[in-house]
Amino acid sequence: MKAFDEIDPVAAAVYFVSVMLVGMFISAPMIQLFSLLGAAAFCLIGGRGEIKSDLGFYIPMFIMIALINPLFSHNGVTPLFFLNGNPVTLEAVIYGIVLAVMMTGILLWCRNFTKVMTSDKLLYIMGRAVPALSLTVSMALRFVPMFKRQMKKVSAAQKGMGLYSSKSYTDRIRGALRVFAAMVSWSLENAMETSCAMKARGYGLKGRTNFAIFRFTLRDCIFTVTTLLLLAAVIGGYALGYIDFYYYPRISAADINAGSAAVYVSFAVMAFLPFMIEVKEALKWKYFVSKI
């Protein structure tokens, strides 16, 4: 995600909000499929190792969601078989699969959001409008990884001192409680140091200025306008009924025409925009390297 990380935070936020709004509120199967594939392609940009480590969570979740709906929802007019006297319908199975695709896609988009929209970017976006909220969100996002790193250090230090080297559960619980007590003290001390540092730097004083390293360039403007135009095309097509799709009581036929094709292509381009940006930058880099 190196190239996309250079996009202005405002432009990136507009993109994420747009693609997740469509993914959450439009249940057409093609829209959900493009949302999932686009999010997965975005994740691949960050490294294949991260995707492989997350498959153990996403695949069972996908299967569980796909199975839960037909087991508990018996709507539909096409029964496949009966389970304990209750019909398992084709409509419920298809809707369960689409729901699983939707949930997985949205979770992947949220994962991409947290990767790209770091605490400094969120502070930049909300700093002037809601400074207190932006500071709270930024500190919370920063505190979680700091807490994990410090907890590993404390645990390693106590193990090095031999405080809980045995394998008994009682000793492990005592060691965990000692680490927890140390982390509570560290958290309070860190909060006091942060408060004193902010006060010394004049945070909250009237007339205090803010510095930001981000600049909204022509490239960011083009990216934002492209995102909004694609979003308008998708919402307009949905409002006109080009991609209407129903699962109950009977699965509606997919009406493919010029209008629906335009909507699907617009959202596909929107979903794969980060991936296309990364591919473009990678090809440009290889071209310049070949000229050396």
N, C-alpha and C positions, 0 to 999 in steps of 0.2 A: 504493500500500500504506500510506497514511497512517493509516487507521483500524486496520488490522490491526497496524501497528507499535506501537500503544498496548496491545496485549494483553500480559499478563505473560509474561516469557520462559519460565517453567515451563509455562504453558498452551500457548504456541506450540510449545515443544519436544514436548510430549505430542501435539499435533496432527500435527506433521510426522512423528514416529516412527510414529504410527498409520496415517496415509494411505500412507506409503511401505512399511510392512510389508505392508499389503494389496496394494498395487500390485506388490510384488516376488514374493509367494508364492502369489497366487491368479491363475491363468491364464485364468479365464473371459473370453471376449471382451468382454462387457458391462462387466465390472469394469475391464478394461484401457482400454476406450474412455472410460469416465467418468473414469478416472485421468488420461488424456491431456488430455481436454477441461477438466477442473478445473484442471490445472496450467497449461494455456494461458490459461484465463480469469484465473488468478492473475497470470500474466506480463503480461497486458494491463493489469492494474491499475497496473503499474509504468511503463507508457508504451508506445505503439505503436512508437515509434522503436527501442526496444530489441529488440522482437520482429522487426522488419524486418531489423535488422542481424544477427540470429542465424539467420535462415532459411537463409542460405548454408551454415550448418553442419548444421542439423537435417534439412533435406530430403535432401541427399546421404547423410547417415548413415542415414536411414530407408530410402531406396532400397537402399543397400548391404546392410543387415541383411536386408531382405525378400528380396533376391536370393540371398544367400549360402546360406541354409538349404536351399532346394530344389535348389541346385546340388551341395551336399555331403551332404545327407541324402536318401536314396532310400526311406525308410520310407513305408508307406501302400499301399492296395490300389486306388487310382484313378489310374492313369497318364494324364497329359495328352499327353505326347509323349516321345520318346527323344532324349537328347543324348549323343553318343559312346557309344551302347549302354547308357546308364544312364537309367532312367525318372525323369522329373520328375513327381511325384505331386501331386494336388490337396491332399492332407493336408499335405505339406511346404510347399506354397505358402501355404496358410492359416496354418499355424503360423509361417512366416517373417514374414508380415504382422503377426500378433499379437505376435510377439517384437519386431518393430520398434516397434510401438505401445508395448509395455512399456518398452523401453530409452529411447525418446524421452520418455515420460511421467516416468520416474524421473529422467532428467537434468534435465528442467524443474523437478521438485520439488526436486532438489538446488540448482538455480539459485535458486529461491525461498527455500530455506533460508538460503543464504549472504546473500541480500538482507535478510532479516528478522533472522536471528540474528547480530547483529554481535558483535564481540569483547567488548564490555562486557557483553552479555547472556550469552555463554558463560562469562565470568568470574564473573558473578553466580550462574549455575546450579551451576557446579562449584567455586566458590571455597572453600567450607567443607569439602566432601567430599574433593576432591583438589586442593589449592591449587597444588601444583607443576605438575601437568598442565594445569590451567586457565590458569595464567600462561604456560606454554609455548605453548599453542594460541592464546591471545589475542595474544601477541607475534608469533607466526608470521603470523596473519591481518593484523595491523597492519603488519608489516614489508613484505609484498609490495607493497601500493599505495605505501608510502613509498619503496621501492626504485625503483619505476617512475617516480615523480615526480622523484626525485633524479637518476636516469639521464637523463631528458629535460633537466633543468637543466644537467647537466654537458655533455651533447652540444651543447646550444644555446650554452653559453659557449665551448666549444672551436671551434665553427663561427664564432662571432662574432670569435674571435681569429685566424681564418684558418688554423687548424692543418691542416685537411684539406678544403680547398675544391675540389680537383680531382675529376674524375669517374673516375679510374682505380681499379681494384679494389684495387691495392696500397695506395693512399692511404686507401681506405675501411677496409681491414683494420687498418692502423696506427692510424687514428682510433678504431676500435672497441676495439682493445687498450688505447689510452690511457684511453678511457672506462671500460673494465673495471677497469683498475688503480686509477683514481680511486674507483670504486665499492667495491672491496675495502677500500681505506683508510677510506672513509666508513663502511662497515659495521662495521669493527672499532672505529672511534672512537665510533660510535653505541652499540654494545654496551657499551663502557666507561662512557659517560655514563649509560646506562640503569642499569647495575649500581651506579654510585656514587649515583645519585639514589634508587634503591630502598633502598640501605643507609642513606643519610641519613634516609630516612623511616621507618626501623625495620621494614622488611619481614622477616618470619620470626621476629621477637622474640615471646617468650611473652606472651600477654595482649593482643596487638595486635588492635584491633577493625576491622571492615570496614564501610564505608558503601555503601549501595545506594539508588538513586533509585526502584527498582521496588517496588510494593506489590501484593500479591495481593488484589484486590477481589472483590466479589460478582459482578461481570460476568465476571471471569476464572474464578471458581468455576463459574458457569453454563456458560461455554464449555467448560471442561475436562470437566465431567460430561456435557454433550451429546456431546462427542467420544468419550468412553469408552463411553457407551451405544450410539452408532452403531457403534463398533468391536465391541462385544459382540454386537450384532445380526448384523453381517457374519460374524464368526468363528463364532457359534452356527449361523447358517444354513449356513455352509460345512461345519462339523462334522456337521451333520445330513444333508448331501448334497443340499441344495436347489439348489446351483449347480455341481454336478459337471459337468465338461466334459472330453472326451477328444478328442485329435487323431489318435492312432495306435491301432490300425492303420486305423480308420475314424473319420471325424468323427462325434461323437455328436450326437443331436438335442437341440436346446435345449428343455428342459422348462419352460415358463412356467406357474407356478401361484402360489397365494397366498404360499407360503413364499419362492420365488425372487424374486417381485416385491418382497416386503418387504426382502429382502437388497439387491437392486439399488437400490431407492429409498433405503435407508439409506446405502449407499456414495455414491450420487449427491449426497445432501445433505451428506455429509462432505466430498466432493471440492470442492464449490462453496461451502462455508462462508465462506472468505475473500472470495470474490466477492460473496456475499450481504451480508456485513458492510459491504463498501465501498459497494454499491448503497444499502443502508439509510442509511448515514451521508451519502451524497451527496444522497439524497432529503430527508433531514432538514435538511441545510444549505440546499437550495433552498427548502424550506418556510419556514425562518426568515428567509431573505433576502427572500422575497416579502412577509413581514409587516412589513418595515422601511418 
